[in-house]
Amino acid sequence: MIKYTDIFELLDSGGNLPLAALFMTYGFDPELFEQHILPAFLGIEADPNENELKFRNQIALKLKEIPVGVISDAKQFNGGRTFLYDHVVVNSETFHPKCFMLLFKDFLRVIIASGNITKSGFCYNAELIWHGDLYLDGSNSISEELNHILMFMNVTYGLDKLIAVQEIMKFLGKCSFTNGFPKVLSTCAKQSVFSRILEELKNCRGKCKAITVLSPFYENDREQELESTLLMSFIDEVKLQYPNVKMKICFPANKQGEQYMVNAPVGIFGEITKKYKDDIGLFVVTKEWEREDGEPIPRTLHAKLIYAEFDNGYNLYLSGSVNFTNNAMRSNERDLRNIEIGVLNYTKSKLLIPNCTKVSVDMLSFVEPVEQAKIPVCFIDSAIYDGTNLVIQFNINKMAIPCGIYYNGHLIMTLDERVTEKRIINFSLKKPQDLKVVCKEYTFFVPILIPNKEGIETEDLKITFSLEMKDIIDYLAGKYKSLTELERLKKLSIGRYEDKTAAITVFFRQNLQRFFKALDALKQGLELPYYTETSFNNYISAPIGIKNLVNMILSDFKQGVTGEEETFLLLVEIWNVIEHIEYQDDWLTEDYKNRLLNDIMQEAIKTVQRIVKTSKGSYRNQYQVMLKAYGLVG
């Protein structure tokens, strides 16, 4: 809240594609991730609403060269993955961090936030976002703890198969660490966040004059003695160090008449304000507060913040995923209940708190949270697909029976007794990338992990029906939104033209503009950065790619489907695109790319030259004028 930040701008590659990406989140919305976040950092230009086929094909190709990993909480995942990226769910502890890392060639971008990868977290809530870039040629103060967190998770959750995690750990291991601020705090450490924040408050220069605690959730601690509750313990410890400190406790509320409806420990608030009287203030944050443009906009408070102001002009603040609860604040390596990550900074920069209204305890009414459905026990440890077989590992101690396992809307297995492993031979991978487990009282979803993605060809990378030149041009020009639509229209058009030559001629004469639009899309695709030879080769050799298009034009010409004039124009326009490509920077040499494209165009160029040589009169003059204008050798 130092400024309003669009998290999508932080994830946007801007043409500089990452080498690996890792996302840690509590809640995970695959639709948001696949439709908006993946395209942002993978540099995808296609619009899924205009051409879903092209959009999915571009993402599928990028995921073959850029390892992407997601780690989320098992109980918060509702399925819906459709692309080949790694996804691991944690079912032993509450996995609550919101930490995103993008590894580029020269730096690592780290984003630590309070928002989950959900529509509310990324678009609608009031969240806090911290971000910074780590470079190998400079020092930093967060790489050591980040590396410790990833190593801890690597061992605890068996992340050896997540290439993104391994690549980022390699980078962090090369970084030059120095003590200082900002610091990363986590529950994967010997000290709890509660102990660390009190220690840092004590060690800061200057006297602390005010502390603001902002959290959407507080510990009720109803069964504990007041003095041992989390909130009272924190205030007592701070008061020992800074007796005159003023404290603000902020929390979300919905106003109903003169009352504020809250899900907060109203009883504890009352005792605290009695004990410390004028030194403690209670403040509610309602859904509507001012934005920079002055327009009130509804924002549900989800930010978590401990904000200390000192008399020397400096401020110490902790932001990130840590709510003011025992599970978040008191967890550590030995007593791990929540996985949390926060960033602690000591700076002269001031944070802008949302508009708050001071209230008294008698203005608050406690509202019990709505009782949710029975929390699922996710008893599947892993589901791994090796390209042929699917192996499912079960936690026999947690397993609920009977249960059914579904894939792609179909029941694939019913279990009436506890087992440790089930193997499905010759498993056929479809568009969905998750299993659905249905028990008597609850349902949960399990991501399918695919370690060897290079050997997997999904529906987005293959065509299951025969293509013609017209289909490729229509696709590149953005006519079709999906493979299904293209296949359906092809079936409807069978027999429409008895004479194939007439069909192509009608298409060509009526849709020349579409052809040029297709070439523009082709040029943009070729100019995108590619970081492996395999990825570039896959793109140009795809069924709806330049290699297939050129071969079909040549085939139609040889079979007499198209005449010399049309063939000349089609091939010369493609030749012109190839000769004038402006490649973006990547790890492949232009010589390598040009060699592959020249191999594709070799026969096409000879065909163009032969057409010119055998032509006469005005046709030959027109051919030569066009070649000269494009700077091509006739």
C-alpha positions as CSV (number, residue, x, y, z in Angstrom):
1,M,0.0,0.0,0.0
2,I,3.0,2.3,-0.5
3,K,1.4,2.5,-3.9
4,Y,-1.2,0.7,-5.8
5,T,0.4,-2.2,-7.6
6,D,-1.1,-4.4,-10.3
7,I,0.5,-7.8,-9.6
8,F,0.0,-8.8,-13.3
9,E,2.4,-6.1,-14.2
10,L,5.0,-7.7,-11.9
11,L,4.4,-11.0,-13.6
12,D,4.4,-9.7,-17.2
13,S,7.6,-10.9,-19.0
14,G,7.7,-7.8,-21.2
15,G,9.4,-10.0,-23.8
16,N,12.0,-11.2,-21.4
17,L,10.9,-14.8,-20.8
18,P,11.8,-16.6,-17.5
19,L,13.9,-19.7,-17.3
20,A,11.8,-21.1,-14.5
21,A,8.8,-20.0,-12.4
22,L,7.6,-21.1,-9.0
23,F,4.3,-20.2,-7.3
24,M,3.4,-20.9,-3.7
25,T,-0.2,-20.3,-2.6
26,Y,-2.9,-21.4,-0.1
27,G,-5.8,-21.2,-2.5
28,F,-5.3,-22.0,-6.2
29,D,-7.6,-21.1,-9.1
30,P,-6.3,-22.9,-12.2
31,E,-8.6,-20.9,-14.6
32,L,-7.1,-17.6,-13.4
33,F,-3.6,-19.1,-13.5
34,E,-3.9,-20.6,-17.0
35,Q,-6.0,-17.8,-18.7
36,H,-4.1,-14.8,-17.2
37,I,-1.0,-15.5,-15.2
38,L,0.7,-18.1,-17.5
39,P,0.2,-15.9,-20.6
40,A,1.6,-12.9,-18.7
41,F,5.0,-14.3,-17.9
42,L,5.2,-16.7,-20.8
43,G,4.8,-13.9,-23.3
44,I,1.7,-15.4,-25.0
45,E,0.2,-13.0,-27.5
46,A,-2.8,-15.1,-28.7
47,D,-6.2,-14.2,-27.2
48,P,-8.1,-17.2,-25.9
49,N,-11.4,-15.5,-26.7
50,E,-10.4,-14.9,-30.3
51,N,-8.4,-18.1,-31.0
52,E,-8.4,-20.6,-28.2
53,L,-6.6,-23.2,-30.4
54,K,-3.7,-20.9,-31.1
55,F,-3.6,-19.7,-27.4
56,R,-3.4,-23.2,-26.0
57,N,-0.9,-24.3,-28.6
58,Q,1.4,-21.4,-27.7
59,I,1.2,-22.1,-24.0
60,A,1.8,-25.8,-24.5
61,L,4.9,-25.2,-26.5
62,K,6.3,-22.7,-23.9
63,L,5.7,-25.1,-21.1
64,K,7.9,-27.7,-22.9
65,E,10.9,-25.4,-22.5
66,I,10.1,-23.4,-19.3
67,P,9.6,-25.4,-16.1
68,V,6.7,-24.0,-14.1
69,G,5.8,-25.3,-10.6
70,V,2.9,-24.6,-8.2
71,I,2.7,-25.7,-4.6
72,S,-0.7,-25.2,-2.9
73,D,-2.7,-26.4,0.1
74,A,-4.5,-29.7,-0.6
75,K,-7.7,-28.8,1.1
76,Q,-8.1,-25.6,-1.0
77,F,-7.6,-27.1,-4.4
78,N,-10.8,-27.8,-6.4
79,G,-9.2,-29.1,-9.6
80,G,-9.4,-27.6,-13.1
81,R,-5.8,-27.8,-14.4
82,T,-5.5,-28.4,-18.2
83,F,-1.8,-27.7,-19.0
84,L,1.4,-29.6,-18.3
85,Y,3.0,-27.7,-15.4
86,D,4.0,-29.2,-12.1
87,H,1.5,-28.9,-9.2
88,V,2.1,-30.4,-5.8
89,V,-0.4,-30.1,-3.0
90,V,0.5,-30.2,0.7
91,N,-1.8,-32.2,3.0
92,S,0.3,-32.6,6.1
93,E,0.3,-28.9,7.3
94,T,-1.7,-25.8,6.3
95,F,0.3,-24.5,3.4
96,H,-0.4,-20.8,3.6
97,P,2.5,-18.8,1.9
98,K,1.9,-16.5,-1.1
99,C,5.4,-16.3,-2.6
100,F,6.0,-16.2,-6.3
101,M,9.5,-16.5,-8.0
102,L,10.4,-15.9,-11.6
103,L,13.9,-16.8,-12.6
104,F,15.3,-14.9,-15.6
105,K,18.7,-15.1,-17.3
106,D,20.2,-12.3,-15.1
107,F,18.0,-12.1,-12.1
108,L,15.4,-13.7,-9.8
109,R,12.2,-11.7,-9.2
110,V,10.7,-12.4,-5.8
111,I,7.1,-11.5,-4.9
112,I,5.8,-12.0,-1.3
113,A,2.2,-11.1,-0.9
114,S,-0.9,-11.6,1.2
115,G,-3.1,-12.6,-1.7
116,N,-3.7,-16.2,-3.0
117,I,-3.8,-17.2,-6.7
118,T,-7.5,-16.6,-6.8
119,K,-9.7,-14.0,-8.4
120,S,-10.3,-12.4,-5.0
121,G,-6.6,-12.4,-4.1
122,F,-5.4,-11.0,-7.4
123,C,-8.3,-8.8,-8.4
124,Y,-10.7,-7.7,-5.6
125,N,-9.3,-7.9,-2.1
126,A,-7.2,-5.3,-0.3
127,E,-3.8,-7.0,-0.3
128,L,-0.2,-6.2,0.5
129,I,2.5,-6.9,-2.1
130,W,6.3,-6.7,-1.7
131,H,8.6,-7.4,-4.6
132,G,12.4,-7.3,-5.3
133,D,14.9,-8.5,-7.9
134,L,18.1,-10.5,-6.9
135,Y,21.1,-10.2,-9.2
136,L,24.3,-12.3,-9.1
137,D,26.6,-9.3,-9.5
138,G,25.2,-7.6,-6.3
139,S,24.5,-8.6,-2.7
140,N,21.1,-9.1,-1.1
141,S,19.6,-9.8,2.3
142,I,16.9,-12.5,1.5
143,S,18.5,-15.2,-0.7
144,E,19.8,-17.3,2.3
145,E,16.4,-17.6,4.0
146,L,14.6,-18.2,0.6
147,N,17.1,-21.0,-0.1
148,H,16.5,-22.5,3.4
149,I,12.7,-22.4,2.8
150,L,13.0,-24.2,-0.5
151,M,15.5,-26.8,0.8
152,F,13.2,-27.4,3.8
153,M,10.2,-27.9,1.4
154,N,12.3,-30.0,-1.0
155,V,13.1,-32.5,1.8
156,T,9.7,-32.3,3.6
157,Y,7.5,-32.6,0.5
158,G,9.7,-34.5,-1.9
159,L,10.0,-31.8,-4.6
160,D,12.9,-33.4,-6.4
161,K,10.8,-33.7,-9.6
162,L,9.9,-30.0,-9.6
163,I,12.6,-28.7,-12.0
164,A,11.5,-25.1,-11.2
165,V,12.4,-25.5,-7.6
166,Q,15.8,-27.1,-8.4
167,E,16.7,-24.3,-10.9
168,I,15.8,-21.5,-8.4
169,M,17.7,-23.2,-5.6
170,K,20.8,-23.3,-7.9
171,F,20.5,-19.5,-8.5
172,L,19.9,-18.7,-4.8
173,G,23.0,-20.8,-3.9
174,K,25.1,-18.5,-6.1
175,C,23.8,-15.3,-4.7
176,S,25.9,-13.1,-2.4
177,F,24.1,-12.8,0.9
178,T,24.6,-10.0,3.4
179,N,22.8,-9.3,6.7
180,G,20.4,-6.4,6.6
181,F,16.9,-5.4,5.5
182,P,14.6,-6.5,4.1
183,K,14.5,-9.9,5.7
184,V,12.4,-12.9,4.9
185,L,10.7,-14.6,7.9
186,S,9.1,-18.0,7.7
187,T,7.8,-20.8,9.9
188,C,10.3,-23.1,8.3
189,A,12.9,-21.8,10.8
190,K,14.0,-22.5,14.4
191,Q,12.4,-19.3,15.7
192,S,8.7,-18.5,15.3
193,V,7.6,-15.3,13.6
194,F,6.2,-14.2,17.0
195,S,9.7,-14.4,18.6
196,R,11.4,-12.9,15.6
197,I,9.2,-9.8,15.4
198,L,9.6,-9.1,19.1
199,E,13.3,-9.5,18.8
200,E,13.5,-7.2,15.8
201,L,11.4,-4.6,17.6
202,K,13.8,-4.7,20.5
203,N,16.9,-4.3,18.4
204,C,15.7,-1.4,16.2
205,R,17.4,1.9,16.8
206,G,15.2,4.6,18.3
207,K,12.1,4.3,20.4
208,C,8.9,2.7,19.1
209,K,6.1,5.2,19.5
210,A,3.2,3.4,17.7
211,I,2.3,-0.1,16.4
212,T,-0.5,-1.0,14.1
213,V,-1.7,-4.6,13.8
214,L,-3.8,-5.2,10.7
215,S,-5.2,-8.7,10.1
216,P,-8.3,-10.3,8.6
217,F,-8.1,-13.1,11.2
218,Y,-7.2,-13.0,14.9
219,E,-6.9,-15.8,17.4
220,N,-9.9,-16.1,19.7
221,D,-8.0,-18.1,22.3
222,R,-11.3,-18.6,24.2
223,E,-10.1,-21.5,26.4
224,Q,-6.9,-19.8,27.5
225,E,-6.2,-17.4,30.3
226,L,-6.3,-13.9,29.1
227,E,-2.6,-13.3,29.9
228,S,-1.5,-16.2,27.8
229,T,-3.5,-15.3,24.7
230,L,-1.6,-14.4,21.6
231,L,-2.7,-10.8,21.5
232,M,-2.2,-10.1,25.2
233,S,1.2,-11.8,25.1
234,F,2.3,-9.7,22.2
235,I,1.1,-6.4,23.8
236,D,2.7,-7.3,27.1
237,E,6.0,-8.0,25.5
238,V,6.0,-4.8,23.5
239,K,5.0,-2.8,26.6
240,L,7.9,-4.2,28.5
241,Q,10.3,-2.7,26.0
242,Y,8.3,0.5,25.1
243,P,5.9,1.4,28.0
244,N,4.6,4.5,26.2
245,V,3.9,2.9,22.8
246,K,0.4,3.4,21.3
247,M,-1.2,0.5,19.6
248,K,-3.9,0.2,16.9
249,I,-5.7,-3.1,16.3
250,C,-7.4,-3.1,12.9
251,F,-9.8,-5.7,11.5
252,P,-12.5,-6.0,8.9
253,A,-16.1,-5.4,9.7
254,N,-19.6,-5.1,8.1
255,K,-21.7,-2.2,9.4
256,Q,-25.3,-2.9,10.3
257,G,-27.0,0.2,11.7
258,E,-24.9,1.4,14.6
259,Q,-23.2,-2.0,15.1
260,Y,-20.2,-3.5,13.3
261,M,-20.4,-7.2,12.7
262,V,-17.0,-8.9,13.1
263,N,-15.3,-12.3,13.2
264,A,-12.8,-11.2,15.9
265,P,-12.2,-11.9,19.6
266,V,-14.5,-9.2,21.0
267,G,-14.1,-10.5,24.5
268,I,-10.3,-10.3,24.4
269,F,-10.5,-6.9,22.8
270,G,-12.6,-5.7,25.8
271,E,-10.2,-7.0,28.4
272,I,-7.2,-5.5,26.6
273,T,-8.7,-2.1,26.3
274,K,-9.6,-2.2,30.0
275,K,-6.1,-3.1,31.0
276,Y,-4.3,-0.5,28.8
277,K,-7.1,2.0,28.5
278,D,-5.9,5.0,26.3
279,D,-2.9,3.1,24.9
280,I,-4.9,0.6,22.9
281,G,-7.4,1.6,20.1
282,L,-9.7,-0.6,18.1
283,F,-10.3,0.2,14.4
284,V,-12.6,-1.4,11.9
285,V,-12.0,-1.4,8.1
286,T,-15.2,-1.6,6.1
287,K,-15.3,-2.8,2.5
288,E,-15.3,0.6,0.9
289,W,-12.4,2.9,1.2
290,E,-10.8,5.6,-1.0
291,R,-8.5,4.8,-3.9
292,E,-5.9,7.2,-5.3
293,D,-8.4,8.5,-7.9
294,G,-10.9,9.4,-5.1
295,E,-13.4,6.8,-6.2
296,P,-14.7,4.5,-3.4
297,I,-14.3,0.9,-4.3
298,P,-15.3,-2.3,-2.4
299,R,-12.2,-4.1,-1.2
300,T,-12.4,-7.0,1.4
301,L,-9.5,-6.6,3.7
302,H,-7.1,-9.6,3.4
303,A,-3.8,-7.8,4.0
304,K,-1.7,-8.9,7.0
305,L,0.5,-6.2,8.6
306,I,2.4,-5.4,11.8
307,Y,3.6,-1.9,11.4
308,A,5.9,-0.2,14.0
309,E,6.8,3.6,13.8
310,F,9.9,4.9,15.5
311,D,10.9,8.3,16.7
312,N,13.9,8.4,14.4
313,G,11.7,8.5,11.3
314,Y,12.1,4.8,10.5
315,N,9.3,2.1,10.3
316,L,9.5,-1.6,10.8
317,Y,6.9,-3.6,9.1
318,L,6.0,-7.3,8.6
319,S,3.8,-8.2,5.6
320,G,3.1,-11.4,3.8
321,S,0.9,-14.4,4.6
322,V,1.1,-14.3,8.4
323,N,-2.3,-13.8,10.1
324,F,-2.4,-12.8,13.8
325,T,-3.2,-16.4,14.9
326,N,-1.3,-18.9,16.9
327,N,-0.9,-21.4,14.0
328,A,0.7,-18.6,11.9
329,M,2.7,-16.6,14.5
330,R,3.9,-19.4,16.8
331,S,4.7,-22.2,14.2
332,N,8.4,-23.2,13.7
333,E,10.3,-26.2,12.5
334,R,9.7,-28.3,15.6
335,D,6.0,-27.3,16.0
336,L,4.9,-26.8,12.4
337,R,1.2,-26.1,11.9
338,N,1.3,-23.5,9.2
339,I,3.8,-22.8,6.4
340,E,4.1,-19.0,6.2
341,I,6.3,-16.6,4.5
342,G,6.6,-12.9,5.3
343,V,9.0,-10.0,4.6
344,L,10.3,-7.7,7.3
345,N,11.6,-4.3,6.4
346,Y,13.1,-1.3,8.3
347,T,12.7,1.8,6.2
348,K,11.8,5.4,6.2
349,S,9.0,4.7,3.7
350,K,5.6,5.0,5.1
351,L,2.7,2.6,4.4
352,L,-0.7,3.9,3.7
353,I,-3.3,2.1,5.8
354,P,-6.9,1.8,4.5
355,N,-9.4,4.2,6.0
356,C,-10.2,3.0,9.5
357,T,-12.9,3.9,11.9
358,K,-12.2,3.9,15.6
359,V,-14.7,1.9,17.6
360,S,-15.4,0.9,21.2
361,V,-16.0,-2.7,22.2
362,D,-19.8,-2.1,22.7
363,M,-20.1,-1.2,19.0
364,L,-18.9,-4.7,18.0
365,S,-21.0,-7.8,17.5
366,F,-19.3,-11.1,17.1
367,V,-20.6,-13.2,14.2
368,E,-19.8,-16.9,14.1
369,P,-18.3,-17.9,10.8
370,V,-20.6,-19.8,8.5
371,E,-20.2,-23.5,9.2
372,Q,-18.4,-25.0,6.2
373,A,-18.7,-28.4,4.7
374,K,-16.7,-31.2,6.3
375,I,-13.0,-30.5,5.6
376,P,-11.6,-33.2,3.4
377,V,-8.8,-35.5,4.4
378,C,-6.5,-35.7,1.4
379,F,-5.2,-39.2,1.7
380,I,-3.4,-39.6,-1.7
381,D,0.3,-38.7,-1.4
382,S,1.0,-38.7,-5.1
383,A,-0.4,-39.5,-8.6
384,I,2.5,-39.8,-11.0
385,Y,2.1,-40.5,-14.8
386,D,5.2,-41.7,-16.6
387,G,3.8,-41.4,-20.1
388,T,2.3,-44.9,-20.0
389,N,1.1,-45.8,-16.5
390,L,-0.4,-43.8,-13.7
391,V,0.8,-44.8,-10.2
392,I,-1.3,-43.6,-7.2
393,Q,0.3,-43.6,-3.7
394,F,-2.2,-43.7,-0.7
395,N,-1.7,-42.7,2.9
396,I,-3.2,-45.8,4.4
397,N,-3.6,-44.3,7.9
398,K,-5.8,-41.4,6.6
399,M,-7.6,-43.3,3.9
400,A,-11.5,-43.1,3.9
401,I,-13.3,-46.0,2.3
402,P,-15.3,-46.7,0.3
403,C,-14.2,-44.1,-2.2
404,G,-14.3,-43.6,-6.0
405,I,-11.6,-42.0,-8.1
406,Y,-12.7,-40.2,-11.2
407,Y,-10.8,-38.8,-14.2
408,N,-12.1,-36.8,-17.1
409,G,-15.7,-37.2,-15.8
410,H,-15.5,-41.0,-15.6
411,L,-15.1,-43.4,-12.7
412,I,-11.8,-45.2,-13.2
413,M,-11.5,-47.0,-9.8
414,T,-13.6,-47.9,-6.7
415,L,-11.8,-48.8,-3.5
416,D,-13.5,-50.8,-0.7
417,E,-10.4,-51.6,1.3
418,R,-7.2,-49.7,2.3
419,V,-4.2,-50.0,-0.1
420,T,-0.9,-48.3,-0.3
421,E,-0.6,-48.2,-4.1
422,K,-2.7,-48.6,-7.3
423,R,-1.4,-48.7,-10.8
424,I,-3.4,-48.0,-13.9
425,I,-1.7,-49.6,-16.9
426,N,-1.8,-47.7,-20.3
427,F,-3.4,-44.7,-18.8
428,S,-4.6,-42.2,-21.4
429,L,-4.0,-38.6,-20.5
430,K,-6.7,-36.2,-21.7
431,K,-7.1,-32.4,-21.3
432,P,-7.8,-32.5,-17.5
433,Q,-4.7,-32.8,-15.3
434,D,-6.3,-33.8,-12.0
435,L,-8.0,-36.8,-10.3
436,K,-11.2,-36.3,-8.4
437,V,-11.7,-38.4,-5.3
438,V,-15.2,-38.9,-4.0
439,C,-15.8,-40.1,-0.4
440,K,-18.9,-40.5,1.6
441,E,-18.7,-37.1,3.3
442,Y,-16.3,-35.0,1.1
443,T,-14.6,-34.7,-2.2
444,F,-11.0,-33.6,-3.0
445,F,-8.8,-33.2,-6.1
446,V,-5.3,-34.5,-6.7
447,P,-2.9,-33.1,-9.3
448,I,-1.3,-35.6,-11.7
449,L,2.5,-35.1,-11.6
450,I,4.2,-35.7,-15.0
451,P,8.1,-35.8,-14.5
452,N,9.0,-36.5,-18.2
453,K,6.9,-33.8,-20.0
454,E,9.2,-33.8,-23.0
455,G,7.8,-37.2,-24.1
456,I,4.1,-36.2,-23.6
457,E,2.1,-34.9,-26.5
458,T,-1.1,-33.4,-25.3
459,E,-4.2,-32.5,-27.4
460,D,-2.8,-28.9,-27.7
461,L,0.2,-30.2,-29.6
462,K,-1.4,-32.5,-32.0
463,I,-4.2,-32.5,-34.6
464,T,-6.5,-35.6,-34.8
465,F,-8.0,-34.9,-38.2
466,S,-6.5,-34.1,-41.7
467,L,-5.6,-30.6,-42.4
468,E,-5.6,-28.7,-45.7
469,M,-3.8,-25.5,-46.6
470,K,-7.0,-23.5,-46.1
471,D,-7.3,-24.8,-42.5
472,I,-3.8,-23.6,-41.6
473,I,-4.4,-20.2,-43.0
474,D,-7.8,-19.9,-41.3
475,Y,-6.1,-20.9,-38.0
476,L,-3.3,-18.5,-38.3
477,A,-5.7,-15.7,-39.2
478,G,-7.7,-16.4,-36.0
479,K,-10.9,-17.8,-37.5
480,Y,-11.2,-20.7,-35.1
481,K,-11.6,-20.6,-31.3
482,S,-10.9,-24.3,-30.7
483,L,-9.9,-27.5,-32.4
484,T,-13.5,-28.8,-31.8
485,E,-14.9,-25.9,-33.9
486,L,-12.4,-26.4,-36.7
487,E,-13.1,-30.2,-36.8
488,R,-16.9,-29.6,-36.7
489,L,-16.9,-27.0,-39.6
490,K,-14.6,-29.3,-41.7
491,K,-17.1,-32.1,-41.3
492,L,-20.0,-29.8,-42.3
493,S,-18.1,-28.6,-45.4
494,I,-17.4,-32.1,-46.8
495,G,-19.0,-32.4,-50.2
496,R,-19.7,-28.6,-50.5
497,Y,-17.4,-28.4,-53.5
498,E,-17.1,-31.4,-55.8
499,D,-14.1,-29.8,-57.5
500,K,-11.3,-29.3,-55.0
501,T,-9.6,-26.8,-57.4
502,A,-12.8,-24.7,-57.4
503,A,-12.8,-24.8,-53.6
504,I,-9.3,-23.5,-53.3
505,T,-9.8,-20.9,-55.9
506,V,-12.9,-19.6,-54.3
507,F,-11.1,-19.5,-50.9
508,F,-8.1,-17.8,-52.3
509,R,-9.9,-15.1,-54.2
510,Q,-12.4,-14.3,-51.4
511,N,-9.9,-14.5,-48.5
512,L,-6.7,-13.0,-49.6
513,Q,-6.9,-10.5,-46.7
514,R,-7.1,-13.5,-44.3
515,F,-3.9,-14.9,-45.9
516,F,-2.0,-11.7,-45.1
517,K,-3.4,-11.7,-41.6
518,A,-2.2,-15.3,-41.2
519,L,1.3,-14.4,-42.4
520,D,1.4,-11.6,-39.8
521,A,0.5,-14.1,-37.0
522,L,3.1,-16.5,-38.4
523,K,5.8,-13.7,-38.4
524,Q,5.0,-12.8,-34.7
525,G,5.3,-16.4,-33.7
526,L,8.6,-16.9,-35.3
527,E,10.0,-13.7,-33.7
528,L,9.1,-14.8,-30.2
529,P,12.1,-15.7,-28.0
530,Y,12.8,-19.5,-27.8
531,Y,15.3,-20.9,-25.2
532,T,15.8,-24.4,-26.5
533,E,16.3,-25.8,-30.0
534,T,13.6,-28.3,-29.3
535,S,11.0,-25.6,-28.6
536,F,11.8,-23.7,-31.8
537,N,11.8,-26.9,-33.8
538,N,8.4,-27.9,-32.3
539,Y,6.9,-24.6,-33.2
540,I,7.9,-24.6,-36.9
541,S,7.1,-28.3,-37.3
542,A,3.7,-28.2,-35.6
543,P,0.7,-29.4,-37.7
544,I,-0.5,-25.9,-37.9
545,G,2.9,-24.4,-38.6
546,I,5.0,-23.0,-41.4
547,K,6.6,-26.3,-42.4
548,N,3.2,-28.0,-43.0
549,L,1.8,-24.9,-44.7
550,V,4.7,-24.6,-47.2
551,N,4.5,-28.4,-47.9
552,M,0.8,-28.2,-48.6
553,I,1.2,-25.2,-51.0
554,L,3.8,-27.2,-52.9
555,S,1.7,-30.3,-52.9
556,D,-1.4,-28.5,-54.2
557,F,0.8,-27.0,-57.0
558,K,2.2,-30.3,-58.0
559,Q,-1.2,-31.9,-58.1
560,G,-2.6,-29.1,-60.2
561,V,-5.0,-27.9,-57.5
562,T,-3.5,-24.3,-57.7
563,G,-2.1,-22.5,-60.7
564,E,1.3,-20.8,-61.1
565,E,0.0,-17.3,-60.3
566,E,-1.5,-18.3,-56.9
567,T,1.4,-20.5,-56.0
568,F,3.9,-17.8,-56.8
569,L,2.0,-15.3,-54.6
570,L,1.6,-17.6,-51.7
571,L,5.2,-18.7,-51.6
572,V,6.7,-15.3,-52.3
573,E,4.8,-13.8,-49.4
574,I,6.0,-16.5,-47.1
575,W,9.6,-16.1,-48.4
576,N,9.3,-12.4,-47.7
577,V,8.3,-13.1,-44.1
578,I,11.3,-15.4,-43.6
579,E,13.8,-13.0,-45.1
580,H,12.7,-10.1,-42.9
581,I,12.3,-11.6,-39.5
582,E,13.5,-9.6,-36.6
583,Y,14.3,-12.1,-33.9
584,Q,13.9,-11.2,-30.2
585,D,16.9,-12.0,-27.9
586,D,17.1,-15.5,-26.6
587,W,19.6,-18.3,-26.2
588,L,19.4,-19.6,-29.8
589,T,21.6,-18.2,-32.6
590,E,20.0,-16.6,-35.6
591,D,22.2,-18.9,-37.7
592,Y,20.5,-21.9,-36.2
593,K,17.0,-20.5,-36.8
594,N,17.8,-19.4,-40.3
595,R,19.2,-22.8,-41.2
596,L,16.0,-24.6,-40.2
597,L,13.8,-22.1,-42.0
598,N,16.0,-22.2,-45.1
599,D,15.7,-25.9,-45.2
600,I,11.9,-25.5,-45.1
601,M,12.0,-22.9,-47.9
602,Q,14.6,-24.6,-50.2
603,E,12.1,-26.3,-52.5
604,A,9.7,-23.4,-52.3
605,I,12.3,-20.9,-53.5
606,K,13.3,-23.3,-56.4
607,T,9.6,-23.5,-57.3
608,V,9.3,-19.7,-57.4
609,Q,12.4,-19.4,-59.5
610,R,11.1,-22.1,-61.9
611,I,7.7,-20.3,-62.2
612,V,9.5,-17.0,-63.1
613,K,11.8,-18.7,-65.6
614,T,9.0,-20.4,-67.5
615,S,6.6,-17.5,-67.4
616,K,6.2,-15.0,-70.3
617,G,5.0,-11.4,-71.0
618,S,3.2,-9.4,-68.4
619,Y,3.2,-12.3,-65.9
620,R,7.0,-12.5,-65.9
621,N,7.3,-8.7,-65.6
622,Q,4.9,-8.7,-62.6
623,Y,6.8,-11.5,-60.9
624,Q,10.1,-9.8,-61.3
625,V,8.7,-6.4,-60.0
626,M,7.4,-8.2,-56.9
627,L,10.7,-10.0,-56.2
628,K,12.6,-6.8,-56.6
629,A,10.3,-4.9,-54.3
630,Y,10.7,-7.5,-51.6
631,G,14.5,-7.7,-52.1
632,L,14.4,-11.3,-53.1
633,V,16.5,-13.0,-55.7
634,G,14.3,-14.1,-58.6
